[in-house]
Amino acid sequence: MTDTTENRLPATSTTEVTVMPVSAQIQAATDDDAEASTPRIDGGTISRFLVLLLALVNQALTMFGHPVLNIDDTTITQLVSLAWTAGSAIWCYWKDNDVTKAARTKKARLSARHAA
């Protein structure tokens, strides 16, 4: 019986890929590289977080009997109605009118194309 181990296993002289350990990869990435490639947190994210934080604090204080935002139902109804009306007005104005520079440029190109 012959030994077939050398036929099944690769030789130790094969090309090995050197892998950098994770700790070395972390040390290799400098703070300057991280700041250059990481985008900044936008204002929308910060404002949503602050609204969430205010809601959580208000809920916790209300649970313990100290309401911070003591708002009645009619005020909430009026605020929701105002927000809905303002939002729909802005959306309708935005959709029906060419507000952005790109939209005005596109409209001008389409008008010139139809006139020709």
N, C-alpha and C positions, 0 to 999 in steps of 0.2 A: 504494500500500500504506500502510495506516495503522499507527501505533504503538499496540500493545495492551498495553504494559507497565503503564500506569496501571490497566488493568482486572484484571491478574493480581496485582500487588503491592499490599499495603496502603499507605496513605499514611503518611508519617512523623509525622503529627499524631495517630495513634491513641493510645489510652491504653496506656501502658507500665507494667508491674508492676516496681517497684523491688525488687531482691533484695539482701538484706544479705549481704556476703561471709562466708564461714565464720569467718574470723578475728575479724570484728566480732561474730558470734553468740557465739563463745566468750568474748570480752571482755564481752559484755552479760550473760552468765550469771555471777552473782556466786557466791562460795563459800557464802554464806548460803542461796541458792536451792538449791544442789546438796545441802547438808546436810539441808535440809528435805524434799527430794523423794527422796533416796536412802535406802533402808532399810538398817539395820545388818546386818552379817554375823551369822548366828545361831550358836549354840554347836555345833550339829551339823556345820556346815561346818568350823568350826575343829578340832573333834575328829577328823573324817575326814581333814583335811589332816595333822594331827600323826601319826595312825596311818600314813598313807601315807609321810610323811617318815621315820618310824622304820623302816618296812619297807625303804625304799630305802637308808637308811644301813646297816641290818643286811645287806642283800644285797651292797652294795659292800664292806663290811668282810669279809664271808664270802668274797667272790671273792679278796681279797688275803690270806686266811689268818688273819684276826683276828675270829672270831665273837663278836658281842656277846650275842646271845640263843642260848646253847648249849642248846637244848631237844631232848630225845629224842622218839622217835615215840610212846611210851606216854603221855607227858605231853600231847602234842598230842591224842591220842585221848581222854584223860580230859577235857581242856578243851573239846573239841568236843561230847562227850557231855553235859557239864554245861551248856554254853550251849544245846544243843538242848532239854534237859529244862526248864531255867529258862524259855526262850523259849516253849515250848509250854504250860507251866503258866500263865504270865502271860497268854498269848493266850486260853487256854480260860477263865480266870477273867474276863477282860475281856469276852469274847463272851457268856458265860452269865449274867453279873451286871450289873446297872445301876450302873455305877461313876460315870459323869459326872452332873453336875447336870441336864443336858439330858435324859439318858436316864431319870432318875428322874422328872422332870416329865412326860415323854411317857408313861411307864408309869402315872402317877397319872391323867392325862387319859384314857387308854384304859380304865383300870379304872372310872373314874367314868362313862364313856360306856356301857360294858357293863352297869353296875349299873342304869342308868336305863331 
